[in-house]
Amino acid sequence: MSSFIKNNHQNVISSPTTIFRIRKKIGFDYKPPRIRQRLNETQIGKRLLFVHNHLSLKTDWTRVVFSDESWFFINSRNKRIWRKRGENEDSCFINKSNYDTKILIWGAFGYFFQSQLIILDSSVNSEIYIENCIKGSKLIKRANREYGKFDWTFMQDGARPHTSKFSMNFLRKKCKVLDTWPPNSPDLNPIENLWAIMDSHLEKNRPTNVENFIEVLYNVWEKIKWETLENLIKSMEKRILLVIQEDGGPINCLY
């Protein structure tokens, strides 16, 4: 950004107010960098196979329920500040613990459908996944009521607790399960956008203790608008086409 201003606004007095105005005018924002996964050839091939398959099947994404787990940290990991070189005032530092307090959550959503949010006390194995996430959220019962029994499809990524024999035996008796999700492909899963929306809300007023943090997580999840869920589901068709356009490459910055 600084080189752009230097090359294009040499005659402008570089006061803080002027720099701020120029920065906004030319479209720069002070944000953390975007994350883009690094894909190997095998992963790219599986992504292309997946999207071409669903394109030919004309998959109805409005009858797919997307799910995932995500870690949320009590201490912000996105904070940025402006500071001078060599400045060592307390305001320039963020106190960091060796072990940041974090909470693991699980959720699922579809077209005008949203599961209960599940707070997990530990990492997930197959038994915890089925008992706490699937059964605990009443996912099957609620999705059957919304879409009809075996008239909807459950999406999960390829994590071992999801795809173990124990988990799959249970799920296949209760609902249709989407074929193998391509590895290292969070950019295809619209629930990742929900996690980002939740984290954005938390950044505005981040709680300082676990109890309040959990309460806020529940509140933010419950207040997500149906319009948001609808638009995210509709984005699947675009994601499919973008993966093809990018020859299987990441599409994080394209939607």
N, C-alpha and C positions, 0 to 999 in steps of 0.2 A: 504494500500500500504506500509506504513512504517513497519508494522509487517512482511510483506513478504520480504522486503529488509533485515530487521534485521535477520530473520531466515535463509535466503538463501545466503546472501552476507556479513557474519560477518567479513570477512577478507579484505573487500574493504574499502578504505578510503572514508568517506562520505563527500566529497566536493560537492558543488552545481552542478558542471559540471558532476561529476560522478553519482550523484543521478539522474540527468536529463537523462543521457545516459542509466542508468539501467532501469529507469521508462519507457522510450520509447522502450527499448529492450524487456521488459516483457509485453508490450502491454497496459500500463496504460496511460490514457489521463486525463487532468484536465478539466472536463466538469460538467455541472449541472446534477443532478440526472434525470433519466428518470421518466416519469409520467405513472402510471398504475392505471386505474380506479378500485374502489372497487365495486364488483358486489354482489347483493343479490340473493337468490335462484330464485325468480321470474324473475329477469333480465337474469340470466343464462338460465333458461328454455325457455325464449322468443328468446334468441340468438340461441339456439340449434334448435328450431322450424324453425326459419328463414333460417338458413344455410342448414338444411336438405331439406326444401321445395325447395330452389333454386338449390340444388344439383340434386334433382329428376326432376325438371323442365328443367334442363340443360340451365339455363339462359344465354343468350348471353350478357355478360357484355360490349361488344364493342358497344352495342346499348343502353347503359344506360348513362345518363348525371347526374353526381353527383354534389350536391350543398351544400353550408353551409355559415354561417356567422362566422366571427372571429374578436376578438379585437386585435389591435396592439398598443403597448405602445411606446411613443416617447423615454422614458427613458428605457434603457436596463434592463431587469429582469434576465438576465443570466450571468451578469458580475461576474467574480471570480478573486481574487488576492491572491498572496502569501504575507504574512506579519508575523512579529514576534509577539510573545505574549507580550502584554503590550505596543505595539508600537502605538503612537497616532499622527503621522504626518498627514498632510492634505491628503497625497497620499493614506492613509489607509481608507479614508472615501468616501462614495458616498452620495451626497446631495439628500435627498428624500423629496418630497412634500407630504402633506396629501392627495392630489388629483392628481394622476399621469395623465397626458394628454394621452388620448387614442382615437383611431379611429376605428370605426366599419366598416368592409367591408363585401361585399357579392360577391361570384363568383360561377361559375359552369364550369365543364369541362367533356369531354368524350373522346372517341377514336378519335384522330385528330380533336378535337373540343374544343373550349374555348370561354366562354362568355365574354362580357365586364365586367370589374371590377366595382362594384358599391360602392361608398363611402356613408355611411349613417350618417345623421346628428343627429340621436337620436336612442333610442332603437326601436325595431321593433314590430309593431302590424300587424294585417291581412291586413289592407288597405295599409300600407307602404310596406309590403312585396310584394303584388301584383303590386302596382303602380310603386314603385321604383326599386325593384329587378327584378321581372319577366318581366313587361312591359318595364321598363327603360333600361334593358340590351338587349332588343329585343331577349330574349332567345328563345321563341317559333318560331319566324320567322327564326332565324338563324339555329336552330336545324332541323326544317322542311326542310330547304334548304340543309342541310348536309345529313340527314338520310331519309327524306321523311315524309309526314304528317302521324301522328299516327304510324309511323314505328320506334319509339324510345320511351324510358321510362325515366321519370323524377324521380330522387331520391332526397328526402329531409328527414331530421330527424323528430322526433315527436314533435318538439316545437309547442306550441299552435298557434302562428301566421301561421305556415305552414299547420296545420291540422284542422284549424277552418272550419266551414261550408262555410263561405265566400270564403276562399282560395280554398278549395277543389271543390266547385261548379265552380269556374273559371277554375281551372287547368284541371278538367276532361272533360271540353268542348273543351280543346285545345290540350291535349296530354294524353298519358297513364302515370299513376303515379304508382311507385313501391309500392307494398304492405307494410304494416306498418313496418317501420324501428325499429329494437329492441332498447329499451331504454338504455342509458348509454353505447353506443357502438361506440365512435369515432374511435376506432382502426379498425373498419370494413370499415370506409369511407376513401377512398384514398385521398380525397381532404385535409384531415388533414396533409398529407405529403407535399402537396403544400404550406400550411401555414408555415410549418417548414422550407421549402426551402426558402421561402420569408423572414422569420425571420432571417435565417442564413445570407442572403445577407445584411439585414439591420444591423446586428451586425458588419459587416465589415466597414460600413460607415454610422453610424446612424445620420440622420438629427437632428437639434436642434430646428426647428420651424415647426408649423403645415403645412404651405404651402409647404415647401420642403419635408416634410414627405409624404404628399399626392402625390406629384410628383414622389417621389422615389417608392412608392407603385405601382403606375400605370406602371412605367418603368420596375420594377422587374416582375410584372405580365405579361406584354407584351413580355418579353424576355425569358419566360419559354420555353424550347425546346419541340418540338413535340415528340421527343424520350422519354422525361420524362413523358409526358401525356400517351403515348402508354404503357410504362412499368408499370405505376401505374394502368391503367385499367387491364392490364394482371395480376397484382398481386391479383385481386379479387378471382380468382380460388384458389390461395394458401391461402388467408385469410379464405375462406370458410372451407377448409380442416383443417387449423390450429385450428379454433374454435372447430371443431369436435374432433381433437386430444387432445385439452385442456379441453374437457368436458364442453364447454361453457365459459371457463375462458378467461381472457384478453390475447391478443396476441401481445401487443405492442413491446416486445423485440424479437419477433420471425421472423420478416420479414424485 
